[in-house]
Amino acid sequence: MSARAAQRLHGCGTALVTPFRKDGSVDEKALRALVDWQVEQGIHFLVPCGSTGEAATLSNEEHLRVVALVAEQAAGRVPVVGGLNQNDTAAAVRFAKSIAAQGPSHLMVVGPPYNRPPQRGLVAHYEKIADAVEIPVVIYNVPGRTGSNIQAMTTLQLAEHENIVAVKEASGNVDQILQVILHRPEGFSVLSGDDPLTVPVMALGGDGIVSVVSNAVPGPMSRLTEAMDRGDLTTARALMKTLQPIMITAFAESNPMPMKAAMAMLGRMEDVVRLPLVTLADEHRGPLRDALRAAGAL
């Protein structure tokens, strides 16, 4: 087995929310319990400190602690993909080394926000990071948050790097995602970054999803990707019908505001987010609760 194949990410990975106490501090007990529950429910990998984990409002010390805690609690049962979001390449390299030292199996690197570099700048940014760490790197393309799109040809160029093993594609551009799927090197994983596109991306040959809604419904989302992996469209369609209301209500306002509300409804953490995010508006809470009930989560 090649090194890339051994590091392959597939199935459903949860973009973990970061639980906070009422005073705004990280709730380590709730986070440990969340990791255990996710693994017990059959999740395939975990992604702490991404957009859903409110990484933008975590201090560097908190960020490293969350990654370390998730890696420690997962204890090798599933891969742990630590998030990195920096728009200064030199700072990103330094922080990437610090994150890698916390024990994750992979590093997920967001395209640099705000700077809006050209494609060759994106290539240089990712190559610098991938050269600097020993754990494999996942590209995270989310132009709605960063202001720049990592084009298919750029992803494919980066996929030739021996230490870049996957892409989380949240552009919403199915044609772009398909181009990567069709032309990627062997063993390079293509993961949807949008829950509603799980089935289309996997039907085209993608490998899975980095999911927001699997925070609340890890079992059904894992089974959905497993059904798609074995070509069982009947099961996949039935699961999507059940999960679609959550996929809609989970984005009624900015992520992770709805998901934090959902997790509080499930009794797994406090409904606390850090400013400038605020708690979910009351008008969205009823539909969210109904969606959780429909999925059997409540």
N, C-alpha and C positions, 0 to 999 in steps of 0.2 A: 504494500500500500504506500502511495506517495505521501509526502508530508502534507500536501494540500488536501488530499482525500481524508487524512486522519483529522484534519482541523475543520472539516466541512460542517457548516451550519445548515440545518434543515428543519422543517416542521414549524411549530409555533413557538416563538420566543416572546416573552412578555417585556414590554417597555415599562419597567416597574415605576409606580408612583413612589415618592419618598414620604413616608408617614411623618407628620409633625405632631407634637403635643400642643395643647391649647396655648402654651406660652411661645410657640413657634420653633422650639428646638426639635431636633431630629428624635423621633421616637424609635429607639433601637429595638426595644422589645417587640413592638408591632412589626417592624421590618423583618426581624428574625422569624416571627410567626408567619408573615406573608411568604417568605422564601420557602419555608417548610410546606405550607399549604399548596403553593404553586407546584412544587416538585411532587407532592403526593397526588395532585390532580392530573399529573401526566404531562406537564409543560416540558418542552424540549430544550429550551435554554432561557437565560435571564439576562436582561439588559438594564442595569442600573445607571442612573445619572445621564439620562437623555433628556429630551424635551419634556416627556411625561413625568420624569423625576425632578422637574424644576431645577435642573442643574444650573441654570442661569442665576439663581438666587442662593446657591450654596457657596459658602466660602471654600477655598481650596482645601482646608483642613477637613471640612464636612464632606466634601466630594470624595476625598481619599478614604475617609472613614466609612462612608456608605459602600463604596466598592469593596473595601476590605471585609466589611461585615457580611455582605452578600456572598462573596467568595468563600469566606470562612463557614457560613451557614450552609451553603450549597454543598460544600465538602466533596467536590468532585462528582456529585450525582448528576449534574447537568453543566454544560458550559456556561460561563459567566462573561458577558461582553461589556466591559466598562466603557462608558461614554466619555468623549472628549470634544469640547467645543471652544476653539480658540481661533481668533482671526490674525494673530501674530505668529508666524511660523516658528520663530526661535522660541517663543514662550510655549508654543504647542509641543515642540520637541522636548523641552524640559518637563512639562507637565505629563506628557505621554510616558516618560521614563518613571515618573513618580507613581502614576496610575498602574503601570505594569508591575511595579514592585509590591502592589497590594494583593496580588494573587489571582487576577482574572485570567481566563484562558484566552481572551481576545480583547482587542481595543476597537471601538467603533468611533470613527472620526467624522464629525460633521464638516461639510464643506464650509470654508471660512466665511462667516457672516460679515456683512457691511462693506467690506473692501471691494467686492465684486471684481475679482481678478479674472483675467482672460483664461482660456482653457489651459494654456501652457503654464500659467501660474498655479492653477489647481494641480496639475501634474507634479510640478516642483514641490508644492506644499505636501502632498501625500507621500511622495518619494522620500522627502527628508524625514518624515515621521516614521515611515515603514523601515527605513534604513537604521533608525535610532533605537528601535525596540526589538526584542526577540519574540514577543508574542504576535500572532497574526493580526492583521489590520482589516477592518471592515469599512468600506466607504459608505457614508450616509449622505444621500442626495435629497435635500428638502428645500427646494428653491423658494417655497412660500415663506420660509423663515429666514433663509440666508440672503436672498436677493440675487442669487446666481445659480444657474442650472449646470450640473455636471453632465455634459452631453454624452451620448452613447459611445462615440469614438474615444472620448477621454477615459471613460470607464474601462473600455476594452484595452486601451493603452496601459492603464494602471493595472489591469488584471494580469498582465504579463510579468509584473513584479512578483518575485517568489514569496514575498511576505504579505501580499494583499490578496485575500482569499474570498471576499464576498462584497456585495453591495446591498444596502438597504435602499430601495428606490421609492421615494415618496414624491416624485414629480407629478404623479397622476397621468403621465403621458404613456399610454399603453404601447404605442408604436415604438417609442424610445426604449421602453423596457424589453420589448420583443427583440429589438436589434441587439441588445446585450445578450439575451438568452440565446439567440441564433449563432452568435459569433464568439462567445466567451471561450476561454481555454477550458480543458477538462478539469473538473473539480472546483471550479469557481462558482459560488452560490449566488443566486439572484433571489432576493427576499423582497416581498412587497412591504412598503411602509404605510399602506393604507388598508385598513380592515376591509372595507367593501370590495377591494380589488383582490382579495385573497384567492377566490376561485378563478377569476380570469387570468391572473398571473400564473397560478399553478397549472391551469389548463394549457397555457402556452409553453410550459416547460420549466417554470420557476420552481424554487425549492421550498417556499414557505412564506411566513409573515413575521414581522416584528410588530406585535399587536398591542394596542391600547386596551381594547375591551377585554382581553384575556386577564387583566388584573382582576376583574369581577367574575369572569366565566372561563377559567383556564381549561377545565375539562372539555367543554364543548368546542372551544377553539382548537385545542390539540386534536380532538377527534375529527374536526373538519379537515385539517391539513393531512391527517393520516388517511382519511377517505379519498382525498384528492390524489395522494401519493400512490394509492393502489388502484386508482381509476374508478372508484365507486361513486359515480355521479348521483345516484339516487340518494345515498346517505348524505352526500355533500349538499345537495339541494334542500333536503329536509332540515339540515342544521342551519343553513343560511336563512331559511324562512323563519326559524326560531330566533336567530341571532340578529337579524336585520334591524328590529326595533332598537336594540342596544347600540348597534353601529350608527344609527341615526342620532339617538339621544346623547350618546357619548361625545358628540361634537356640536351640541346645541349652543354651547359657548366655548371659549378658548380651552383647549386641552392644557392641563388635566382637571379643570374645574369640575366638569360633570363626573369624571371618574373618581375624584376625591369624594364627591357627594355620594356616589354609588357605594364606595367602599365603607363609608360611614353608615349607610343604610344596612350594609351587610354586617356591621359591628366589628369591622376589622381595623379601624383607625378613626381618629377624629377628622371631622370635615374642616381641615385647616390648610390653607394655601398661603404663600407669601406674596405680599405686594410686589409688583403692581397687579397680580392676579387677585381676584376676590371670590368669595363663595358663590356657588351657582344661584342664579335668580330663582325665586320661588315658583315662577310660572313653568319652569322646566322640571321641577322636582316630581310632580305627579306622573308625567309621561315616562320619566326615568325609572321611577318605582314600578310602573306598569310593565316596562320592558324587562326589568329584572325578574319580575314575577313570571312573565311569559316564557322566559328562558329557564325557569326553575331555580334561579339563584336565590330568590326570596321565598 
